[in-house]
Amino acid sequence: MLFFITSIAYCQDSEIKQYIKENSIRIDTLTDDNYLRNFEKFSDILKSKKVIGLGEATHGTHEFFQYKYYLLRYLVEMCQVKNFGIEANYTECRVVNDYILYSKGNIENAISGLHFWTWDTKEVLTMVKWMHDYNRQMLPNKKLKFYGFDLQYDEMARDSICKKIKILDSAYFYAHFKMLLKIDFKTSKSDTSFFNRYIKCHSLLDSLKGYISTKRIDLSETFNSDQITSLFADIRLIEECLEVNMLLAKGNALEASHLRDKFMCENIRSIVESTPNSKIVIWAHNGHISKVEPHMGFYLKETFGTSYYAIGFDFNGGRFRAIDPITHQLVTFYIKNSKSGSSGNFFSNIKIGNFFIDLDKAENADGATSRFFNKSISQLSIGAVFFKNNDRRYYLEQSLYQQFDGLFFIDKTTPSIAIK
């Protein structure tokens, strides 16, 4: 009986592996010279999509970033994508957008100003410089735009709001809103003192919105449409930051994380609504683009339906960067191979190297293949922090298809490269 069951399992594995061999898109080492050829089949998969989510199984892997960069280039050139969004603050990303649109500022300083070591890399720098150079050749209505959709920091948004209100009426600002210059909308842990501050912050924001509603004519005469849009977006960012931090103050870190994902979806929706005929590529961790409730991708799928396509990333082993929670240093870690029974281990044993598989198509395949992509399976999922020699705590048990519409697999990885 055991031999019979083992034989069935072997046959099913062979069927799945054969399907992947026949239906996957093999990916060579990507270069400026070959990325169009590598991604030429993606047009049929993605041309009708309005929001394309690009994930990552770690925040510090060179190949994940490189694939996303070249896929963005392909989608811009071949599928009319004009907008890019990243898991970083809306306000800070405007500085990057000013660089790619108008050549303003120092791009390395702009990227480091996004607050996250994860994006302060040569891979992201290469992508942003390419966006800048691409825009120099394009008419204004064809240029790329760079957005942030996260909400974790309020300081720059507050400063931007204060500058605009002072331009409108400096005396009124100092009489009624100068608290914006110093009040702290954030907390990092359970903090009962935050409750009173929360009430003050809410009252201040309500007063600010009431004031602005009476100044619409003055706003239109003083600022252009982009500056007015930014003002309202900055206020909304602070409101979102406040609500998430209220949950943190109550000790509800998991609920705060879920609310952050919901707000990020709302911010992406606002970007799409402001550019109704454009498509957007969004860059975030697998855990955010995932279609599983209550992740950001779940809300995006609810909002955009089949026009949202989530692409996850998986790997077998290799090197990556993350924060060591013991030393609090950013270091390079190494995982030799994924554990037996994991998706990374299974894909590696097919022996076809790096590839992409369309899970929407695979989910509708016959028999064992459909069951494989629908069943729960272990996958490596590593965020900004990693405990050395304890990689088994970083496996997520979930169906690949429930999370993603498509998946890149990379057998062996190398670490992302810091700008400085």
Secondary structure as the mmCIF struct_conf table of DSSP 4:
data_model
#
loop_
_struct_conf.conf_type_id
_struct_conf.id
_struct_conf.beg_label_comp_id
_struct_conf.beg_label_asym_id
_struct_conf.beg_label_seq_id
_struct_conf.end_label_comp_id
_struct_conf.end_label_asym_id
_struct_conf.end_label_seq_id
HELX_RH_AL_P HELX_RH_AL_P1 LEU A 2 ASN A 23
STRN STRN1 ILE A 25 ARG A 26
TURN_TY1_P TURN_TY1_P1 ASP A 32 ASN A 34
HELX_RH_AL_P HELX_RH_AL_P2 TYR A 35 ASN A 38
TURN_TY1_P TURN_TY1_P2 PHE A 39 LYS A 41
HELX_RH_AL_P HELX_RH_AL_P3 PHE A 42 LEU A 46
TURN_TY1_P TURN_TY1_P3 LYS A 47 SER A 48
BEND BEND1 LYS A 50 LYS A 50
STRN STRN2 VAL A 51 LEU A 54
BEND BEND2 ALA A 57 GLY A 60
STRN STRN3 THR A 61 THR A 61
HELX_RH_AL_P HELX_RH_AL_P4 HIS A 62 CYS A 79
STRN STRN4 VAL A 81 ASN A 89
HELX_RH_AL_P HELX_RH_AL_P5 TYR A 90 TYR A 102
BEND BEND3 GLY A 105 GLY A 105
HELX_RH_AL_P HELX_RH_AL_P6 ILE A 107 SER A 112
TURN_TY1_P TURN_TY1_P4 GLY A 113 LEU A 114
BEND BEND4 HIS A 115 HIS A 115
HELX_RH_3T_P HELX_RH_3T_P1 TRP A 117 TRP A 119
STRN STRN5 THR A 121 THR A 121
HELX_RH_AL_P HELX_RH_AL_P7 LYS A 122 ARG A 136
TURN_TY1_P TURN_TY1_P5 GLN A 137 GLN A 137
BEND BEND5 MET A 138 MET A 138
HELX_RH_3T_P HELX_RH_3T_P2 PRO A 140 LYS A 142
STRN STRN6 LYS A 145 ASP A 150
BEND BEND6 GLN A 152 GLN A 152
HELX_RH_AL_P HELX_RH_AL_P8 GLU A 155 HIS A 176
TURN_TY1_P TURN_TY1_P6 PHE A 177 PHE A 177
HELX_RH_3T_P HELX_RH_3T_P3 LYS A 178 LEU A 181
TURN_TY1_P TURN_TY1_P7 LYS A 182 LYS A 182
BEND BEND7 SER A 188 LYS A 189
TURN_TY1_P TURN_TY1_P8 THR A 192 SER A 193
HELX_RH_AL_P HELX_RH_AL_P9 PHE A 194 SER A 213
TURN_TY1_P TURN_TY1_P9 THR A 214 THR A 214
HELX_RH_AL_P HELX_RH_AL_P10 ARG A 216 THR A 222
BEND BEND8 PHE A 223 PHE A 223
HELX_RH_AL_P HELX_RH_AL_P11 SER A 225 ALA A 249
TURN_TY1_P TURN_TY1_P10 LYS A 250 GLY A 251
HELX_RH_AL_P HELX_RH_AL_P12 ALA A 253 SER A 274
BEND BEND9 THR A 275 THR A 275
TURN_TY1_P TURN_TY1_P11 PRO A 276 ASN A 277
STRN STRN7 LYS A 279 TRP A 283
HELX_RH_AL_P HELX_RH_AL_P13 ASN A 286 ILE A 289
BEND BEND10 VAL A 292 VAL A 292
TURN_TY1_P TURN_TY1_P12 GLU A 293 PRO A 294
BEND BEND11 HIS A 295 HIS A 295
HELX_RH_AL_P HELX_RH_AL_P14 MET A 296 PHE A 304
HELX_RH_3T_P HELX_RH_3T_P4 GLY A 305 SER A 307
STRN STRN8 TYR A 308 ASP A 324
TURN_TY1_P TURN_TY1_P13 PRO A 325 HIS A 328
STRN STRN9 GLN A 329 ILE A 335
BEND BEND12 ASN A 337 ASN A 337
HELX_LH_PP_P HELX_LH_PP_P1 SER A 338 LYS A 339
TURN_TY1_P TURN_TY1_P14 SER A 340 GLY A 341
STRN STRN10 SER A 342 SER A 342
HELX_RH_AL_P HELX_RH_AL_P15 SER A 343 SER A 348
TURN_TY1_P TURN_TY1_P15 ASN A 349 ILE A 350
BEND BEND13 ASN A 354 ASN A 354
STRN STRN11 PHE A 355 ASP A 358
HELX_RH_AL_P HELX_RH_AL_P16 LEU A 359 ALA A 362
TURN_TY1_P TURN_TY1_P16 GLU A 363 ASN A 364
BEND BEND14 ALA A 365 ASP A 366
HELX_RH_AL_P HELX_RH_AL_P17 GLY A 367 ASN A 374
BEND BEND15 LYS A 375 LYS A 375
STRN STRN12 SER A 376 LEU A 380
BEND BEND16 ALA A 384 ALA A 384
STRN STRN13 VAL A 385 VAL A 385
TURN_TY1_P TURN_TY1_P17 LYS A 388 ASN A 389
HELX_RH_3T_P HELX_RH_3T_P5 ASP A 391 TYR A 394
STRN STRN14 TYR A 395 SER A 399
HELX_RH_AL_P HELX_RH_AL_P18 LEU A 400 GLN A 403
BEND BEND17 ASP A 405 ASP A 405
STRN STRN15 GLY A 406 THR A 413
STRN STRN16 PRO A 415 PRO A 415
STRN STRN17 ALA A 418 ALA A 418
#
